[in-house]
Amino acid sequence: MVVELYTSQGCSSCPPADALLRELAKRSDVLPLALHVDYWDYIGWKDIFANPRYTARQKSYAHAMRQRTIYTPQMVVGGLHDVVGTHPRDVADLIAADAKRARQVTLAVERAAGTMTIRATSGAAFAPPLNVQVIRYRPSAQVEVKRGENAGRVLDYTNIVTDWQIVGQWDGRAALALTQAMAGSEPVVVILQHPGPGAIEAVAQLR
């Protein structure tokens, strides 16, 4: 199950959520991913991991969930539910609830000779098709923040997303077999997700 944390080095409320994400990374049933947004950069510290595309993704969730604003720290569980990232009990409850959701997709990924092959089968067709997404992430990093709300703090980060790409679409009618070039040593995640963005049907990763 995927848990996305929208966070920023310039947000004084975010370090406890970053710490919670680190704890979630110890679980075998959860894949936590930190997406650093750029809209707090103006208050004195530019987040070195921030990407406007992650801000745009968060805005897309807000639109899909009919929310008027975006905020940090926000966690999105399974592509469907959002929660304040500093509320561990609420996060745990949403993870437990999403684990019960029926999924009809089997997904597998393998890497060899600089390429990655994505294979999936489904017991149902999807209209509109699912987005096939490939994510790269950095497992950990420590940052000394010199200005802004967190000035003087040394912050630890986990599973920092460095790239998020939609590489194809799949309607589930026939088996999926997709090959992608895959350089570098960063872990790789593949997510099959309803557009919107919406519910995540399947996730697999290569470490």
C-alpha positions as CSV (number, residue, x, y, z in Angstrom):
1,M,0.0,0.0,0.0
2,V,1.3,3.5,-0.9
3,V,1.3,6.4,1.5
4,E,2.3,9.7,0.0
5,L,3.6,12.5,2.3
6,Y,3.5,16.0,1.0
7,T,6.2,17.8,3.0
8,S,8.6,20.7,2.9
9,Q,11.9,21.6,4.6
10,G,10.5,25.1,5.0
11,C,7.5,23.9,7.0
12,S,7.9,23.9,10.8
13,S,4.9,21.5,11.2
14,C,6.5,18.9,8.9
15,P,9.3,17.2,10.9
16,P,7.0,15.1,13.0
17,A,5.3,13.8,9.8
18,D,8.7,13.1,8.3
19,A,9.5,11.1,11.4
20,L,6.2,9.2,11.1
21,L,7.0,8.4,7.5
22,R,10.3,7.0,8.7
23,E,8.4,4.7,11.1
24,L,6.1,3.6,8.3
25,A,9.1,2.6,6.2
26,K,9.8,-0.1,8.7
27,R,6.5,-1.9,7.9
28,S,6.4,-4.6,5.2
29,D,2.9,-3.8,4.2
30,V,3.4,-0.1,3.5
31,L,5.4,1.8,0.9
32,P,5.8,5.4,2.2
33,L,7.0,8.1,-0.3
34,A,7.9,11.7,0.5
35,L,7.0,14.2,-2.1
36,H,8.6,17.6,-1.4
37,V,6.5,20.6,-2.5
38,D,7.8,24.0,-3.5
39,Y,5.2,26.4,-2.2
40,W,7.0,27.1,1.1
41,D,10.3,28.0,-0.6
42,Y,9.4,31.7,-0.5
43,I,9.6,32.0,3.3
44,G,13.4,31.8,3.5
45,W,14.6,28.3,2.7
46,K,14.5,26.5,-0.7
47,D,13.7,22.8,-0.2
48,I,16.5,21.0,-2.1
49,F,14.2,18.1,-2.9
50,A,11.2,20.2,-4.0
51,N,9.6,19.8,-7.4
52,P,6.7,21.8,-8.8
53,R,5.4,18.6,-10.3
54,Y,4.8,17.2,-6.8
55,T,2.9,20.3,-5.9
56,A,0.8,19.8,-9.1
57,R,0.1,16.2,-8.1
58,Q,-1.0,17.4,-4.6
59,K,-3.3,20.0,-6.3
60,S,-4.8,17.2,-8.5
61,Y,-5.6,15.2,-5.4
62,A,-7.3,18.3,-3.8
63,H,-9.4,18.7,-7.0
64,A,-10.3,15.0,-7.0
65,M,-11.2,15.1,-3.3
66,R,-13.1,18.4,-3.8
67,Q,-10.9,20.3,-1.4
68,R,-10.3,24.0,-1.8
69,T,-6.7,24.1,-0.4
70,I,-3.5,22.1,-0.1
71,Y,-1.3,22.0,3.0
72,T,1.7,20.3,4.6
73,P,2.1,17.9,6.1
74,Q,-0.6,15.9,4.2
75,M,-0.6,12.1,3.8
76,V,-2.6,10.4,1.0
77,V,-3.3,6.7,1.7
78,G,-3.9,4.4,-1.3
79,G,-4.7,7.3,-3.6
80,L,-8.1,7.7,-1.9
81,H,-7.9,9.2,1.6
82,D,-6.1,12.2,3.0
83,V,-5.1,12.9,6.6
84,V,-2.9,15.3,8.5
85,G,0.6,13.7,8.6
86,T,1.1,14.4,12.3
87,H,-1.9,12.2,13.4
88,P,-0.4,8.7,13.6
89,R,-3.6,7.1,14.9
90,D,-5.7,8.5,12.0
91,V,-2.9,7.4,9.6
92,A,-2.9,3.9,11.0
93,D,-6.7,3.7,10.8
94,L,-6.7,4.7,7.1
95,I,-4.0,2.2,6.3
96,A,-6.0,-0.6,8.0
97,A,-9.2,0.4,6.2
98,D,-7.5,0.6,2.8
99,A,-5.9,-2.8,3.3
100,K,-9.4,-4.3,3.2
101,R,-10.2,-2.7,-0.2
102,A,-10.6,-5.3,-2.9
103,R,-8.0,-5.2,-5.7
104,Q,-8.2,-7.0,-9.0
105,V,-4.7,-6.5,-10.3
106,T,-1.6,-8.6,-10.1
107,L,1.6,-6.7,-10.7
108,A,5.3,-7.8,-11.0
109,V,8.4,-6.0,-12.1
110,E,11.9,-7.3,-12.9
111,R,15.1,-5.6,-13.9
112,A,17.9,-6.9,-16.1
113,A,20.7,-5.4,-18.3
114,G,19.6,-1.8,-17.8
115,T,15.9,-2.4,-18.5
116,M,12.8,-3.0,-16.4
117,T,9.9,-5.1,-17.4
118,I,6.4,-4.4,-16.0
119,R,3.9,-7.2,-16.1
120,A,0.3,-7.1,-14.9
121,T,-3.0,-9.0,-15.2
122,S,-6.5,-8.1,-14.1
123,G,-9.8,-9.7,-13.5
124,A,-11.6,-6.5,-14.7
125,A,-11.4,-3.9,-17.4
126,F,-10.8,-0.2,-16.5
127,A,-12.5,2.7,-18.2
128,P,-10.7,5.1,-18.2
129,P,-7.5,3.1,-18.3
130,L,-5.1,3.0,-15.3
131,N,-2.0,5.2,-15.4
132,V,1.2,3.1,-15.3
133,Q,3.7,5.2,-13.2
134,V,7.4,4.7,-12.5
135,I,8.8,6.4,-9.4
136,R,12.4,6.6,-8.3
137,Y,13.3,7.5,-4.7
138,R,16.3,8.2,-2.5
139,P,16.1,6.0,0.6
140,S,17.4,8.5,3.1
141,A,19.1,11.9,3.5
142,Q,20.0,14.4,6.2
143,V,19.7,18.1,5.6
144,E,20.9,21.0,7.7
145,V,18.4,23.8,7.3
146,K,20.0,27.2,7.6
147,R,17.1,29.6,7.1
148,G,13.3,29.7,7.4
149,E,11.0,28.2,9.9
150,N,13.3,25.2,10.6
151,A,16.6,27.2,10.7
152,G,19.3,25.5,12.7
153,R,17.7,22.1,12.6
154,V,19.2,19.0,11.1
155,L,16.4,17.0,9.5
156,D,16.2,13.3,8.5
157,Y,14.2,12.3,5.5
158,T,13.1,8.9,4.2
159,N,12.1,7.6,0.7
160,I,12.5,11.0,-1.0
161,V,10.9,10.9,-4.4
162,T,13.3,12.1,-7.1
163,D,11.3,11.3,-10.2
164,W,7.6,10.4,-10.9
165,Q,6.6,9.6,-14.5
166,I,3.5,8.3,-16.3
167,V,5.0,5.8,-18.8
168,G,1.7,4.4,-20.2
169,Q,-1.9,3.4,-19.7
170,W,-3.5,0.0,-19.3
171,D,-7.2,-0.9,-19.6
172,G,-6.8,-4.4,-18.1
173,R,-8.4,-6.2,-21.0
174,A,-5.2,-8.0,-22.0
175,A,-2.1,-8.7,-20.0
176,L,0.3,-5.8,-19.6
177,A,4.0,-6.2,-20.7
178,L,5.9,-3.0,-20.8
179,T,9.7,-2.5,-20.9
180,Q,11.5,0.6,-19.8
181,A,15.1,1.7,-19.8
182,M,16.3,1.8,-16.2
183,A,19.7,3.3,-15.4
184,G,21.1,4.1,-11.9
185,S,20.9,2.4,-8.6
186,E,18.0,4.2,-6.9
187,P,15.1,2.0,-5.9
188,V,12.2,1.8,-8.4
189,V,8.5,1.7,-7.7
190,V,5.7,0.9,-10.2
191,I,2.2,2.1,-9.4
192,L,-1.0,1.3,-11.3
193,Q,-3.5,4.1,-10.5
194,H,-6.9,5.3,-11.6
195,P,-6.5,8.8,-13.2
196,G,-7.6,11.8,-11.2
197,P,-5.4,10.8,-9.4
198,G,-7.6,8.1,-7.7
199,A,-7.4,4.7,-6.1
200,I,-4.1,2.8,-6.5
201,E,-4.8,-0.7,-7.7
202,A,-1.4,-2.2,-7.4
203,V,2.2,-1.3,-6.4
204,A,5.5,-3.2,-6.8
205,Q,9.1,-2.1,-6.2
206,L,12.7,-3.0,-7.0
207,R,15.3,-2.0,-4.3
